């Protein structure tokens, strides 16, 4: 641990922010898994609903600075193509 007060604070703040980012990323992964599960099950309506929810969660993560805008766009694009390819 650091000796200087400001360095100690930086360590604590960084831990807090890392935990927040981890929680947000975990939520995104869960939403993406739900879309993938709906696609695997062949349920187009559930996949569309899950995609809408996942898109919202990913956009929020991007606005909070957890994901770069291109990363979120790529994730959303790939999921959308997968849902649209369903019969």
C-alpha positions in Angstrom: 0.0 0.0 0.0 1.2 3.5 -0.7 2.4 5.9 2.0 1.1 9.2 0.6 -2.5 10.1 1.5 -3.4 11.0 -2.1 -1.9 7.7 -3.4 -3.9 5.7 -0.8 -7.1 7.5 -2.0 -6.2 6.7 -5.6 -5.9 3.0 -4.8 -9.3 3.0 -3.1 -11.0 4.9 -5.8 -9.5 2.7 -8.5 -10.8 -0.4 -6.7 -14.3 1.1 -6.5 -14.3 2.0 -10.2 -12.9 -1.4 -11.2 -15.7 -3.2 -9.2 -18.3 -1.0 -10.9 -16.9 -1.7 -14.3 -16.8 -5.4 -13.5 -20.5 -5.4 -12.5 -21.5 -3.6 -15.7 -19.5 -6.0 -17.9 -21.0 -9.0 -16.1 -24.5 -7.6 -16.8 -23.6 -7.2 -20.5 -22.3 -10.8 -20.7 -25.5 -12.1 -19.1 -27.7 -10.2 -21.5 -25.6 -11.5 -24.5 -25.9 -15.1 -23.1 -29.7 -14.7 -23.0 -29.8 -13.7 -26.6 -27.6 -16.6 -27.6 -29.8 -19.0 -25.6 -32.9 -17.8 -27.3 -31.2 -18.2 -30.7 -30.1 -21.7 -29.8 -33.6 -22.6 -28.7 -35.0 -21.3 -32.0 -37.5 -18.9 -30.3 -37.4 -15.8 -32.6 -39.8 -13.7 -30.4 -37.8 -14.4 -27.2 -34.6 -13.6 -29.2 -35.9 -10.3 -30.4 -37.0 -9.4 -26.8 -33.6 -10.4 -25.4 -31.8 -8.5 -28.2 -33.8 -5.3 -27.3 -32.8 -5.7 -23.7 -29.2 -6.5 -24.4 -28.9 -3.5 -26.8 -30.2 -1.2 -24.0 -27.7 -2.6 -21.5 -24.8 -2.4 -23.9 -25.6 1.2 -24.8 -25.8 2.1 -21.1 -22.4 0.5 -20.5 -21.0 2.5 -23.4 -22.4 5.8 -22.1 -20.7 5.1 -18.8 -17.4 4.6 -20.5 -17.1 0.9 -19.8 -17.0 -0.1 -23.5 -15.7 1.8 -26.5 -18.5 2.8 -28.9 -17.0 0.6 -31.6 -16.9 -2.4 -29.3 -20.6 -2.0 -28.3 -21.6 -1.4 -32.0 -19.8 -4.6 -33.0 -21.5 -6.6 -30.2 -24.9 -5.3 -31.1 -24.4 -5.8 -34.8 -23.3 -9.4 -34.5 -26.3 -10.2 -32.3 -28.7 -8.5 -34.6 -27.4 -10.4 -37.6 -27.7 -13.7 -35.7 -31.3 -12.9 -34.7 -32.2 -11.7 -38.2 -30.8 -15.0 -39.7 -33.3 -17.0 -37.7 -36.2 -18.6 -39.6 
